Amino acid sequence: MATTEIASGTSPNGPDIDYRTVAIVFSLLQAIVMVVASFGNLMVIVAFVRYMNLRRATNKFIINLAISDLLTGLAMAYQIASFYVPDISRHLATCLLQFQTISVFTVSSQLSVTFCTIDRYIAITTPFKHNAIMSPRNTAIMISIPWVYGIVIGALPFLGVNNWTEGTACIYELVVTPAQLYLSVLTTWFQTIPCFIMYGIIFKVAWERKKRIRPTNRVLVHLIEVRSSVMMGIVTMAFTACWLPFSVTTFIQVIKFNPTVSFVGNCLVFVGVAHSIVNPFIYAWQKPEFRRACGRLLCPRSSAMRKEQPRVKTISQQSERSDIT
């Protein structure tokens, strides 16, 4: 992040802000994000692997997204260290690590959200072809693409594609090339616009089909797919709300660098990074079986006691069970 140079006044014309205050506030917030994101996304990974049906492409994408968010949370430790160890910002490799680790995980998250949207689009618009299109092989390819793309983009500055010179302030917009800044912005926008178009089509098709079909088991399956689409639509909107503001400031910086805008951008990138704590709460809100899975992980003894008690399955419970299997 660029906060160190800008807030401390080492960047020309930077805002007059007390660096010690900024360092304490940012490091505290980053520590909170690190703990919550790490715990929350680890819960998602373990719960889905142990209790959800991994044959479903959607669940695989959710796990991939949770891995990206988990690593984003863990990367906060390096960000916190950069506030208190100034030498980190004075060398090319250690300076770039502040930006590029977050960049790799963010790009992976962006594309994972996009591919999950594609999966939901296929499931709703062409349900009979969904299993064939989203085969295990195709799903594995779609899961690997975000990581390959993110690692390649993240590695370029380390391979010489950067604007680093001796004495350059460790500021994202100054260290990386304008082409990389444009690519960062375009990746965000090219991910966002198609996702919203697809979700518009998804809910239009779902609404029309709901009015047309009669109550059958097929309707139950359709409702399950729609419920999953709603959940992933909320995930997409949350991701967009957290990252689009930063992409706007980045675009402004490409046109003309401004230290004040850079400081604002650092605040906004923190908002984007903080998104890594949001998804587990969305799953808990929208997915009853995820809440039960978390209950099994956190309180295995009480869950075992509830299992021993005989229960009569309701239609709602059968629907939730179908979503798992």
C-alpha positions as CSV (number, residue, x, y, z in Angstrom):
1,M,0.0,0.0,0.0
2,A,1.0,3.6,-0.5
3,T,-0.1,4.8,2.9
4,T,3.4,4.9,4.4
5,E,4.9,7.4,2.0
6,I,1.8,9.5,1.5
7,A,0.6,9.8,5.1
8,S,4.1,10.5,6.4
9,G,4.7,13.3,3.9
10,T,7.5,11.6,2.0
11,S,5.4,11.9,-1.2
12,P,5.4,15.4,-2.6
13,N,2.2,17.3,-2.2
14,G,0.8,14.5,-0.1
15,P,-2.0,15.2,2.5
16,D,-0.9,16.4,5.9
17,I,-1.8,13.3,7.9
18,D,-0.1,12.0,11.0
19,Y,1.5,8.7,9.9
20,R,1.6,7.2,13.4
21,T,-2.2,7.6,13.7
22,V,-2.7,6.1,10.2
23,A,-0.4,3.2,10.9
24,I,-2.2,2.3,14.2
25,V,-5.7,2.6,12.6
26,F,-4.8,0.7,9.5
27,S,-2.8,-2.1,11.2
28,L,-5.7,-2.6,13.7
29,L,-8.3,-2.8,10.9
30,Q,-6.0,-5.1,8.9
31,A,-5.5,-7.3,11.9
32,I,-9.3,-7.6,12.4
33,V,-9.7,-8.5,8.7
34,M,-6.9,-11.1,8.9
35,V,-8.4,-12.9,11.9
36,V,-12.1,-12.8,10.7
37,A,-11.3,-13.6,7.0
38,S,-9.0,-16.5,8.0
39,F,-11.4,-18.1,10.4
40,G,-14.5,-17.4,8.3
41,N,-13.1,-18.8,5.1
42,L,-11.5,-21.7,6.7
43,M,-14.9,-22.6,8.1
44,V,-16.3,-22.3,4.6
45,I,-13.7,-24.6,3.2
46,V,-14.0,-27.3,5.9
47,A,-17.8,-27.2,6.0
48,F,-18.2,-27.5,2.2
49,V,-15.5,-30.2,1.9
50,R,-17.0,-32.3,4.8
51,Y,-20.7,-31.8,4.5
52,M,-21.6,-30.5,1.0
53,N,-21.7,-32.3,-2.3
54,L,-18.5,-31.6,-4.1
55,R,-19.9,-33.0,-7.3
56,R,-21.8,-29.7,-7.7
57,A,-19.8,-27.1,-9.7
58,T,-21.1,-24.3,-7.6
59,N,-19.7,-25.7,-4.4
60,K,-16.3,-26.2,-6.1
61,F,-16.3,-22.5,-7.1
62,I,-17.3,-21.4,-3.6
63,I,-14.4,-23.4,-2.1
64,N,-12.0,-21.8,-4.7
65,L,-13.4,-18.4,-3.8
66,A,-13.0,-19.1,-0.1
67,I,-9.3,-20.2,-0.6
68,S,-8.6,-16.8,-2.4
69,D,-10.3,-14.9,0.5
70,L,-8.4,-17.0,3.1
71,L,-5.1,-16.1,1.4
72,T,-6.1,-12.5,1.2
73,G,-6.7,-12.4,4.9
74,L,-3.4,-14.1,5.7
75,A,-1.6,-11.6,3.4
76,M,-2.7,-8.8,5.8
77,A,0.2,-9.9,8.1
78,Y,2.7,-8.7,5.5
79,Q,0.7,-5.5,5.1
80,I,0.8,-4.8,8.8
81,A,4.6,-5.5,8.9
82,S,5.1,-2.9,6.1
83,F,3.9,-0.2,8.5
84,Y,6.5,-0.9,11.1
85,V,9.4,-2.1,9.1
86,P,10.3,0.8,6.6
87,D,13.0,-1.3,4.9
88,I,10.2,-3.4,3.3
89,S,9.3,-0.4,1.1
90,R,12.9,0.4,0.0
91,H,13.6,-2.7,-2.1
92,L,11.9,-3.7,-5.3
93,A,11.0,-7.3,-4.4
94,T,9.7,-6.6,-0.9
95,C,7.8,-3.5,-2.1
96,L,6.1,-5.4,-5.0
97,L,5.1,-8.1,-2.6
98,Q,2.8,-5.6,-0.8
99,F,0.8,-5.1,-4.0
100,Q,1.1,-8.3,-6.0
101,T,0.1,-10.8,-3.4
102,I,-3.2,-9.0,-2.9
103,S,-3.4,-8.6,-6.7
104,V,-3.1,-12.3,-7.4
105,F,-5.7,-13.3,-4.8
106,T,-8.1,-10.5,-5.9
107,V,-7.9,-11.5,-9.5
108,S,-8.5,-15.1,-8.5
109,S,-11.6,-14.0,-6.5
110,Q,-12.9,-11.9,-9.4
111,L,-12.7,-14.6,-12.0
112,S,-14.0,-17.2,-9.6
113,V,-17.1,-15.0,-9.1
114,T,-17.4,-14.7,-12.9
115,F,-17.2,-18.5,-13.5
116,C,-19.7,-19.1,-10.7
117,T,-22.0,-16.7,-12.5
118,I,-21.5,-18.6,-15.7
119,D,-22.4,-21.8,-13.8
120,R,-25.6,-20.3,-12.5
121,Y,-26.5,-18.9,-15.9
122,I,-26.1,-22.4,-17.5
123,A,-28.1,-24.1,-14.7
124,I,-31.1,-21.7,-15.1
125,T,-31.2,-21.1,-18.9
126,T,-30.2,-24.6,-20.1
127,P,-30.8,-26.9,-17.1
128,F,-30.8,-30.2,-19.1
129,K,-27.3,-29.4,-20.5
130,H,-25.8,-28.1,-17.3
131,N,-24.2,-31.4,-16.1
132,A,-22.7,-32.0,-19.5
133,I,-21.3,-28.5,-19.9
134,M,-20.1,-28.2,-16.3
135,S,-18.4,-31.6,-16.3
136,P,-15.7,-32.2,-13.7
137,R,-13.0,-31.6,-16.4
138,N,-14.5,-28.3,-17.5
139,T,-15.0,-27.2,-13.9
140,A,-11.4,-28.0,-13.0
141,I,-10.2,-25.9,-16.0
142,M,-12.4,-23.0,-14.9
143,I,-11.1,-23.2,-11.4
144,S,-7.4,-23.2,-12.6
145,I,-7.8,-20.3,-15.0
146,P,-8.1,-17.6,-12.2
147,W,-5.0,-18.8,-10.5
148,V,-2.9,-19.1,-13.7
149,Y,-4.0,-15.7,-14.9
150,G,-3.5,-14.0,-11.5
151,I,0.0,-15.5,-11.0
152,V,1.1,-14.5,-14.5
153,I,-0.2,-10.9,-14.1
154,G,1.3,-10.8,-10.5
155,A,4.7,-12.1,-11.7
156,L,5.2,-9.5,-14.5
157,P,6.5,-6.7,-12.3
158,F,9.1,-9.1,-10.7
159,L,10.3,-10.0,-14.2
160,G,11.1,-6.3,-15.1
161,V,7.7,-4.9,-16.2
162,N,7.7,-2.1,-13.7
163,N,8.6,1.6,-13.2
164,W,10.9,1.1,-10.3
165,T,14.0,3.2,-10.0
166,E,16.3,3.7,-7.0
167,G,14.6,6.0,-4.5
168,T,11.1,5.6,-6.0
169,A,8.4,5.8,-3.3
170,C,6.7,2.4,-2.8
171,I,3.4,3.6,-4.2
172,Y,1.3,1.2,-6.3
173,E,0.5,3.7,-9.1
174,L,4.2,4.7,-9.4
175,V,5.8,1.3,-9.2
176,V,3.7,-0.6,-11.7
177,T,3.3,0.5,-15.4
178,P,0.3,2.3,-16.7
179,A,-0.6,-0.7,-18.8
180,Q,-0.8,-2.8,-15.7
181,L,-3.1,-0.3,-14.1
182,Y,-5.3,-0.3,-17.1
183,L,-5.4,-4.1,-17.1
184,S,-6.4,-4.0,-13.4
185,V,-9.3,-1.7,-14.1
186,L,-10.4,-3.5,-17.2
187,T,-10.3,-6.9,-15.4
188,T,-12.7,-5.5,-12.8
189,W,-15.1,-3.9,-15.3
190,F,-15.0,-6.8,-17.7
191,Q,-15.8,-9.1,-14.8
192,T,-18.6,-6.9,-13.5
193,I,-20.6,-6.0,-16.5
194,P,-21.1,-9.5,-18.0
195,C,-22.0,-10.8,-14.5
196,F,-24.8,-8.3,-14.0
197,I,-26.1,-9.0,-17.6
198,M,-26.2,-12.8,-16.9
199,Y,-27.9,-12.3,-13.6
200,G,-30.5,-10.1,-15.3
201,I,-31.2,-12.9,-17.7
202,I,-31.1,-15.6,-14.9
203,F,-33.9,-13.9,-12.9
204,K,-35.9,-13.1,-16.0
205,V,-35.9,-16.7,-17.1
206,A,-36.5,-17.9,-13.5
207,W,-39.6,-15.7,-13.2
208,E,-41.1,-16.7,-16.5
209,R,-40.5,-20.4,-15.8
210,K,-42.1,-20.1,-12.3
211,K,-45.3,-18.8,-13.9
212,R,-45.3,-21.5,-16.6
213,I,-44.5,-24.8,-14.9
214,R,-46.8,-26.8,-12.6
215,P,-45.9,-28.2,-9.1
216,T,-43.6,-31.2,-9.7
217,N,-40.3,-32.5,-8.5
218,R,-38.8,-30.5,-11.4
219,V,-40.1,-27.4,-9.8
220,L,-38.3,-28.3,-6.6
221,V,-35.0,-28.7,-8.4
222,H,-35.6,-25.4,-10.2
223,L,-36.3,-23.6,-6.9
224,I,-33.1,-25.0,-5.5
225,E,-31.1,-23.7,-8.5
226,V,-32.8,-20.3,-8.2
227,R,-32.0,-20.1,-4.5
228,S,-28.3,-20.9,-5.2
229,S,-28.4,-18.2,-8.0
230,V,-29.8,-15.6,-5.6
231,M,-27.0,-16.4,-3.1
232,M,-24.3,-16.1,-5.7
233,G,-25.9,-12.9,-7.1
234,I,-25.6,-11.3,-3.6
235,V,-21.9,-12.5,-3.5
236,T,-21.4,-10.8,-6.9
237,M,-23.0,-7.5,-5.8
238,A,-21.0,-7.4,-2.6
239,F,-17.8,-8.0,-4.5
240,T,-18.7,-5.3,-7.0
241,A,-19.6,-2.8,-4.3
242,C,-16.3,-3.3,-2.5
243,W,-13.9,-3.2,-5.5
244,L,-15.4,-0.9,-8.1
245,P,-14.6,2.3,-6.1
246,F,-10.9,1.4,-6.0
247,S,-10.9,0.7,-9.8
248,V,-12.3,4.2,-10.3
249,T,-9.5,5.9,-8.3
250,T,-6.9,3.6,-10.2
251,F,-8.3,4.9,-13.5
252,I,-7.9,8.5,-12.3
253,Q,-4.3,7.8,-11.3
254,V,-3.5,6.4,-14.7
255,I,-4.6,9.7,-16.3
256,K,-2.7,11.9,-13.7
257,F,-1.1,10.8,-10.5
258,N,-2.3,12.7,-7.4
259,P,-1.0,11.8,-3.9
260,T,-4.3,12.7,-2.3
261,V,-6.2,10.4,-4.7
262,S,-3.6,7.7,-4.0
263,F,-4.3,8.0,-0.2
264,V,-8.0,7.7,-0.9
265,G,-7.3,4.7,-3.1
266,N,-5.4,3.0,-0.3
267,C,-8.5,3.4,1.9
268,L,-10.7,2.0,-0.9
269,V,-8.4,-0.9,-1.5
270,F,-8.8,-1.8,2.1
271,V,-12.6,-1.8,1.6
272,G,-12.0,-4.2,-1.3
273,V,-9.7,-6.4,0.8
274,A,-12.3,-6.3,3.6
275,H,-14.7,-8.1,1.2
276,S,-12.8,-11.3,2.1
277,I,-14.8,-11.4,5.4
278,V,-18.2,-10.9,3.8
279,N,-18.9,-14.2,1.9
280,P,-19.1,-16.5,4.9
281,F,-21.9,-14.3,6.4
282,I,-23.7,-14.4,3.0
283,Y,-23.6,-18.2,3.0
284,A,-24.8,-18.4,6.6
285,W,-27.7,-16.0,5.7
286,Q,-28.7,-17.7,2.5
287,K,-27.8,-21.4,3.0
288,P,-29.4,-23.2,6.0
289,E,-27.4,-26.4,5.3
290,F,-24.2,-24.3,5.7
291,R,-25.4,-23.0,9.1
292,R,-26.0,-26.6,10.1
293,A,-22.5,-27.7,8.9
294,C,-20.9,-24.9,10.9
295,G,-22.9,-26.0,13.9
296,R,-21.5,-29.5,13.5
297,L,-18.0,-28.2,13.3
298,L,-18.3,-25.8,16.2
299,C,-20.5,-28.0,18.5
300,P,-20.0,-31.6,17.4
301,R,-21.4,-33.0,20.6
302,S,-24.7,-31.2,20.5
303,S,-25.0,-32.0,16.8
304,A,-24.5,-35.7,17.6
305,M,-27.3,-35.5,20.3
306,R,-29.7,-33.9,17.8
307,K,-28.9,-36.7,15.3
308,E,-30.0,-39.3,17.8
309,Q,-33.5,-37.7,18.2
310,P,-36.0,-39.0,15.6
311,R,-37.5,-36.3,13.3
312,V,-40.2,-36.2,10.7
313,K,-38.8,-34.6,7.5
314,T,-40.8,-31.7,6.2
315,I,-41.0,-30.7,2.6
316,S,-38.7,-27.7,3.4
317,Q,-36.1,-30.1,4.9
318,Q,-36.3,-32.4,1.9
319,S,-35.6,-29.4,-0.3
320,E,-32.6,-28.4,1.7
321,R,-31.3,-32.0,1.5
322,S,-31.7,-32.0,-2.2
323,D,-29.5,-28.9,-2.4
324,I,-26.8,-30.8,-0.6
325,T,-26.9,-33.9,-2.7
